[in-house]
Structures are given as C-alpha cells and as structure tokens.
C-alpha cells in the first residue's frame, strides 16, 4: 500500500487538538486512540504508522465544540483544511461518524475499520480501569471487561452496538477485539515498565 500523507506534523496536530479541546478527558481519549492505532498499524500497515496515529489523535477534533452527529467530523474537515491537512486524513476521520451522518463515508481502509472498533472501546476500558485499585490497564483482564460490557449502566455513553459492529468490520470475534485493544493500551500505558502487580 502507498504511503499516506497527513499534511501535518504530529506536533502541529497536537497543538490543533489543544486549540479546540480544553477538557483533559478529550485530550487523553485522543491520545489513547492514537496509541491504539499506532499499535495496530505496526501489524497491519507498518508503512503508515504515522498516518494511523494522526487519524486517532484527531478523530474527535471538533467534538468538544460541535458535539452533534450533524456537525461531528464535518467541522473537523474545515479545521484540518485550514491547517493544511490532506483530504485522505479528513475522509479517514469522517468514517467513524458514518453510522450517524450520511454525509460521512463508510469505513473502507482497514485503518478506518480499526478506528471504528476501538474508539468507543478505549473509552469503556478507560472508565473501567480508573475504578480499579491499581488504576492500571496492566492488570486489567478480558473477563473484567466482559462484565463491564454486559452492564449497560456502566459507561452508558459507550455504544456496545458500535463496538460489536467494529469487531465485525475488522473480521474479529468480540473477545479478540477485547484482547487486542487491551494489549494495545498496555503498549503505551505510562506504567508499563514499572508496574508491579499486587501479590
């Protein structure tokens, strides 16, 4: 596959993210999805790790200012064009809102399918992890995630249907998506090199 261009450096993208997002939660979520996409790109599209990461980092660029399905990612397009972002970057980002806005293209590239799959799931995992005594994903297991997934009241804003569809788009069973996403989040966890599980 050809190398995909973003039109932005990572520093420029992060500055743009901070310009339009002030809530630390949104910044952390963007970085979590970025980290996951970079992790998966190493396996599925190593020539385009930077592109995958940038899509993850900027996928919710406009959400804090325009949190409606009608505006989401369409406003991002305006922001990215003004900043020099490429049309491919814009289109790839817009795919994750395709279920809610017919103006957005459906996921076609594998990277777009992975974005669709992990976006909501990283939020669910993050919400579960902060409730653990360790506050760490390093000792977070799939069985715990499955319990949280089944409890519709927990992190109710994380759509289980979108997560299921994302797994299907990627050609994975739900459990495989869970395992892969936990492994991805462990790969960039701040305590990955120092974590000591309780005895």
One Martini backbone bead per residue (centre of mass of N, CA, C, O) as a GRO file, in nm:
protein
  199
    1UNK     BB    1   0.099   0.034   0.018
    2UNK     BB    2   0.075   0.350   0.022
    3UNK     BB    3   0.179   0.639   0.136
    4UNK     BB    4   0.030   0.840   0.375
    5UNK     BB    5  -0.080   1.173   0.402
    6UNK     BB    6  -0.141   1.456   0.630
    7UNK     BB    7   0.012   1.762   0.636
    8UNK     BB    8   0.121   1.696   0.932
    9UNK     BB    9   0.249   1.715   1.223
   10UNK     BB   10   0.231   1.605   1.536
   11UNK     BB   11   0.262   1.883   1.671
   12UNK     BB   12   0.041   2.023   1.508
   13UNK     BB   13  -0.189   1.834   1.590
   14UNK     BB   14  -0.171   1.879   1.899
   15UNK     BB   15  -0.220   2.183   1.890
   16UNK     BB   16  -0.500   2.161   1.758
   17UNK     BB   17  -0.633   1.997   1.977
   18UNK     BB   18  -0.583   2.217   2.205
   19UNK     BB   19  -0.742   2.447   2.067
   20UNK     BB   20  -1.034   2.264   2.067
   21UNK     BB   21  -0.939   2.138   2.355
   22UNK     BB   22  -0.984   2.149   2.729
   23UNK     BB   23  -1.049   1.867   2.809
   24UNK     BB   24  -0.858   1.619   2.936
   25UNK     BB   25  -1.027   1.378   2.839
   26UNK     BB   26  -1.005   1.437   2.531
   27UNK     BB   27  -0.700   1.417   2.516
   28UNK     BB   28  -0.672   1.129   2.627
   29UNK     BB   29  -0.847   0.990   2.416
   30UNK     BB   30  -0.684   1.068   2.169
   31UNK     BB   31  -0.421   0.924   2.269
   32UNK     BB   32  -0.541   0.641   2.292
   33UNK     BB   33  -0.621   0.607   1.995
   34UNK     BB   34  -0.347   0.659   1.881
   35UNK     BB   35  -0.197   0.426   2.022
   36UNK     BB   36  -0.368   0.200   1.899
   37UNK     BB   37  -0.316   0.261   1.597
   38UNK     BB   38  -0.012   0.230   1.609
   39UNK     BB   39  -0.014  -0.063   1.698
   40UNK     BB   40  -0.177  -0.180   1.453
   41UNK     BB   41   0.007  -0.074   1.224
   42UNK     BB   42   0.249  -0.260   1.277
   43UNK     BB   43   0.081  -0.507   1.159
   44UNK     BB   44  -0.101  -0.386   0.896
   45UNK     BB   45   0.071  -0.079   0.831
   46UNK     BB   46   0.391   0.016   0.864
   47UNK     BB   47   0.403   0.265   0.657
   48UNK     BB   48   0.137   0.410   0.837
   49UNK     BB   49   0.168   0.494   1.139
   50UNK     BB   50   0.133   0.802   1.130
   51UNK     BB   51  -0.146   0.810   1.006
   52UNK     BB   52  -0.298   0.645   1.212
   53UNK     BB   53  -0.227   0.825   1.455
   54UNK     BB   54  -0.357   1.089   1.346
   55UNK     BB   55  -0.642   0.988   1.330
   56UNK     BB   56  -0.668   0.931   1.631
   57UNK     BB   57  -0.597   1.215   1.745
   58UNK     BB   58  -0.831   1.371   1.538
   59UNK     BB   59  -1.122   1.232   1.546
   60UNK     BB   60  -1.234   1.461   1.786
   61UNK     BB   61  -1.169   1.765   1.730
   62UNK     BB   62  -1.493   1.885   1.732
   63UNK     BB   63  -1.658   1.774   1.984
   64UNK     BB   64  -1.651   2.007   2.195
   65UNK     BB   65  -1.789   2.224   1.991
   66UNK     BB   66  -1.952   1.973   1.808
   67UNK     BB   67  -2.181   1.750   1.971
   68UNK     BB   68  -2.299   1.647   1.679
   69UNK     BB   69  -2.372   1.444   1.413
   70UNK     BB   70  -2.401   1.683   1.204
   71UNK     BB   71  -2.096   1.802   1.273
   72UNK     BB   72  -1.927   1.570   1.313
   73UNK     BB   73  -1.625   1.596   1.118
   74UNK     BB   74  -1.711   1.841   0.942
   75UNK     BB   75  -1.555   2.047   1.112
   76UNK     BB   76  -1.285   1.909   1.092
   77UNK     BB   77  -1.243   1.963   0.793
   78UNK     BB   78  -1.211   2.267   0.821
   79UNK     BB   79  -0.972   2.266   1.018
   80UNK     BB   80  -0.774   2.094   0.842
   81UNK     BB   81  -0.763   2.264   0.588
   82UNK     BB   82  -0.653   2.521   0.732
   83UNK     BB   83  -0.387   2.342   0.837
   84UNK     BB   84  -0.312   2.121   0.585
   85UNK     BB   85  -0.477   1.885   0.553
   86UNK     BB   86  -0.569   1.604   0.411
   87UNK     BB   87  -0.821   1.434   0.255
   88UNK     BB   88  -0.757   1.154   0.370
   89UNK     BB   89  -0.765   1.234   0.665
   90UNK     BB   90  -1.055   1.334   0.666
   91UNK     BB   91  -1.201   1.079   0.565
   92UNK     BB   92  -1.103   0.882   0.783
   93UNK     BB   93  -1.234   1.034   1.018
   94UNK     BB   94  -1.537   1.036   0.911
   95UNK     BB   95  -1.608   0.726   0.927
   96UNK     BB   96  -1.686   0.715   1.246
   97UNK     BB   97  -1.976   0.882   1.159
   98UNK     BB   98  -2.155   0.712   0.949
   99UNK     BB   99  -2.401   0.611   1.135
  100UNK     BB  100  -2.496   0.939   1.185
  101UNK     BB  101  -2.388   1.035   0.883
  102UNK     BB  102  -2.435   1.041   0.539
  103UNK     BB  103  -2.185   1.241   0.471
  104UNK     BB  104  -2.021   1.002   0.563
  105UNK     BB  105  -1.800   0.774   0.513
  106UNK     BB  106  -1.734   0.456   0.499
  107UNK     BB  107  -1.549   0.210   0.596
  108UNK     BB  108  -1.250   0.071   0.418
  109UNK     BB  109  -1.012   0.087   0.548
  110UNK     BB  110  -0.865  -0.078   0.799
  111UNK     BB  111  -0.811   0.167   0.977
  112UNK     BB  112  -1.113   0.257   0.988
  113UNK     BB  113  -1.213  -0.001   1.129
  114UNK     BB  114  -1.040   0.025   1.381
  115UNK     BB  115  -1.144   0.293   1.474
  116UNK     BB  116  -1.437   0.203   1.509
  117UNK     BB  117  -1.366  -0.021   1.725
  118UNK     BB  118  -1.182   0.156   1.950
  119UNK     BB  119  -1.312   0.416   2.040
  120UNK     BB  120  -1.527   0.313   2.248
  121UNK     BB  121  -1.349   0.099   2.396
  122UNK     BB  122  -1.142   0.286   2.531
  123UNK     BB  123  -1.353   0.420   2.710
  124UNK     BB  124  -1.441   0.167   2.866
  125UNK     BB  125  -1.166   0.087   2.974
  126UNK     BB  126  -1.097   0.353   3.116
  127UNK     BB  127  -1.340   0.346   3.313
  128UNK     BB  128  -1.255   0.077   3.449
  129UNK     BB  129  -0.963   0.139   3.543
  130UNK     BB  130  -1.021   0.382   3.746
  131UNK     BB  131  -1.168   0.165   3.953
  132UNK     BB  132  -0.911   0.046   4.018
  133UNK     BB  133  -0.667   0.017   4.247
  134UNK     BB  134  -0.428   0.054   4.025
  135UNK     BB  135  -0.508   0.228   3.765
  136UNK     BB  136  -0.451  -0.019   3.557
  137UNK     BB  137  -0.411  -0.204   3.251
  138UNK     BB  138  -0.200  -0.430   3.331
  139UNK     BB  139  -0.443  -0.587   3.525
  140UNK     BB  140  -0.648  -0.606   3.290
  141UNK     BB  141  -0.914  -0.815   3.206
  142UNK     BB  142  -1.140  -0.960   3.001
  143UNK     BB  143  -1.350  -1.046   3.216
  144UNK     BB  144  -1.394  -0.755   3.316
  145UNK     BB  145  -1.486  -0.633   3.048
  146UNK     BB  146  -1.735  -0.816   3.003
  147UNK     BB  147  -1.891  -0.713   3.246
  148UNK     BB  148  -1.903  -0.415   3.158
  149UNK     BB  149  -2.037  -0.463   2.883
  150UNK     BB  150  -2.308  -0.591   3.006
  151UNK     BB  151  -2.325  -0.322   3.168
  152UNK     BB  152  -2.524  -0.064   3.060
  153UNK     BB  153  -2.467   0.145   3.300
  154UNK     BB  154  -2.182   0.133   3.222
  155UNK     BB  155  -2.075   0.356   3.035
  156UNK     BB  156  -2.338   0.442   2.856
  157UNK     BB  157  -2.192   0.613   2.618
  158UNK     BB  158  -2.089   0.335   2.526
  159UNK     BB  159  -2.134   0.168   2.237
  160UNK     BB  160  -2.200  -0.161   2.185
  161UNK     BB  161  -2.281  -0.164   1.884
  162UNK     BB  162  -2.025  -0.035   1.773
  163UNK     BB  163  -1.830  -0.247   1.880
  164UNK     BB  164  -1.951  -0.486   1.730
  165UNK     BB  165  -1.922  -0.369   1.445
  166UNK     BB  166  -1.616  -0.332   1.454
  167UNK     BB  167  -1.546  -0.629   1.475
  168UNK     BB  168  -1.679  -0.708   1.206
  169UNK     BB  169  -1.512  -0.524   1.019
  170UNK     BB  170  -1.235  -0.675   1.113
  171UNK     BB  171  -1.295  -0.993   1.160
  172UNK     BB  172  -1.379  -1.018   1.468
  173UNK     BB  173  -1.417  -1.117   1.760
  174UNK     BB  174  -1.494  -0.974   2.048
  175UNK     BB  175  -1.265  -1.096   2.218
  176UNK     BB  176  -1.038  -1.007   2.026
  177UNK     BB  177  -1.081  -0.708   2.058
  178UNK     BB  178  -1.030  -0.698   2.357
  179UNK     BB  179  -0.742  -0.809   2.360
  180UNK     BB  180  -0.613  -0.613   2.157
  181UNK     BB  181  -0.684  -0.347   2.310
  182UNK     BB  182  -0.542  -0.404   2.572
  183UNK     BB  183  -0.264  -0.445   2.447
  184UNK     BB  184  -0.245  -0.165   2.324
  185UNK     BB  185  -0.272  -0.005   2.597
  186UNK     BB  186  -0.019  -0.135   2.727
  187UNK     BB  187   0.201  -0.023   2.520
  188UNK     BB  188   0.134   0.298   2.650
  189UNK     BB  189   0.153   0.279   2.936
  190UNK     BB  190   0.299   0.464   3.189
  191UNK     BB  191   0.350   0.170   3.369
  192UNK     BB  192   0.480  -0.069   3.194
  193UNK     BB  193   0.785  -0.067   3.339
  194UNK     BB  194   0.670  -0.048   3.669
  195UNK     BB  195   0.471  -0.257   3.714
  196UNK     BB  196   0.325  -0.400   4.027
  197UNK     BB  197   0.170  -0.653   4.122
  198UNK     BB  198  -0.017  -0.783   4.345
  199UNK     BB  199   0.028  -1.048   4.596
   0.00000   0.00000   0.00000
